[in-house]
Amino acid sequence: MTFAVLPADAGRVRVVVVGAGPMGRAWLHTIVADDAIELVGIADLAVDVADDAAGEIGMAALPTGPDGVELARRTGAQAIVDVTVPAAHHPVTLAALRAGLPVLGEKPAAATVAEALSLAAAAQLTGQLFMVSQSRRYNDHLFAARAAAQRLGRAGILSVDFFKAPHFGGFRDEMASPLLLDMAIHQFDMARFVLGADPVSVLCDEYNPAWSWYAGDAAATAAFAFEGGERFVFTGSWCSPGQETSWNGAWRLSAERGTVLWDGDNPPTVDAGGDGAGGADGAGRVAAPAAPGDGIAGSLREFAVALRTGAEPMGRVHENILSLAMVEAAMLSAREGRRVTLDEILEASLATALGVERDPEVRAVMAGWASPRDALRAGV
């Protein structure tokens, strides 16, 4: 499915940021540093917080308000950057899409797969781009690991260890599944990117160490089967002090003609059995193709390019939903102690979305899908 692009003479992309909390402020600093983007407003239900954020970036006179769409209309914005809490992603993004505004949203696409399917249908209905910023894909070393994997033939097992001990405070400390829902989606999405394949099923064990400061389960092991027979195993903890891994995790890919190792921070290394198939130099380092940019700056840049050219960006909602579905499948598997298929999650989520959708036109789009997986593969 194509999406609307800006006029050729549109110049810088004019955006309103919705959400002025800590992550919103990180986005604000990134936006004002990008010559292709013009920040024209900040929206937050707490307008004084938006005003404070504007002052923090040296733009105290910037228009602010409680409603992103109203502020976009008032300032002539051409797009919304949604950096609200996950529970607000669906109403904020839906309102923007229905107002004819493309959206770049923080991950996850929505609080649930059902809500994400609704947003995919809304993007299809309106012809507007909804792109999810899965920011850890924007990493030169990850691109190099993927390139090496492609040269090593069929993948067998891709594994990642993730051990950190952050004291966030706030909503993460109270979440039911903080590691899986707020962090593991990054590694799940990165695994899809490295393997160039999609998941079929998962068996997951989730638990909370006795010393954990989180209310919900902060540790998990999830083993996914992928459509080509590959396996992806995630093992992690968010209450593991000492010898912490990178925020990206520590990766190992075992493939047909060799192995790729990546510590998450430095360039990956490859052992191709001495035949050079991995494309490494003499030190075993992999030649690194460039990512479109780094972190949220990369996703912002790709969003702007997509709006100008119509080029398909990473993280477009229909492509991103399976990463969120991996999270819900892992959580259900842990709760019920059984293997869960991704299609089970997608079908149940579509049924839920159809049952609760208040917009009849959005509901009609979803009702017309032969199956959610087929609709996502077709780019809805």
Salt bridges, closest charged atoms under 4 A:
GLU38 OE1 - ARG14 NH1 3.37
ASP52 OD2 - ARG25 NH1 2.76
GLU56 OE1 - ARG25 NH1 2.72
GLU56 OE2 - HIS29 NE2 3.09
GLU70 OE2 - ARG74 NE 3.18
ASP182 OD1 - LYS107 NZ 3.67
ASP182 OD2 - ARG172 NE 2.47
ASP189 OD2 - ARG137 NE 2.64
ASP189 OD1 - ARG192 NH1 3.89
ASP198 OD1 - ARG192 NE 2.83
GLU227 OE1 - ARG377 NH2 2.93
GLU244 OE1 - LYS164 NZ 3.56
GLU256 OE2 - ARG154 NH2 2.92
GLU312 OE1 - ARG316 NH1 2.73
GLU312 OE2 - HIS318 NE2 3.70
GLU319 OE2 - ARG137 NH2 3.02
GLU319 OE2 - ARG192 NH2 3.34
GLU336 OE1 - ARG338 NE 2.65
ASP343 OD1 - ARG373 NE 2.58
GLU344 OE2 - ARG338 NH2 2.57
ASP359 OD2 - ARG98 NE 2.77
GLU361 OE1 - ARG98 NH2 2.57
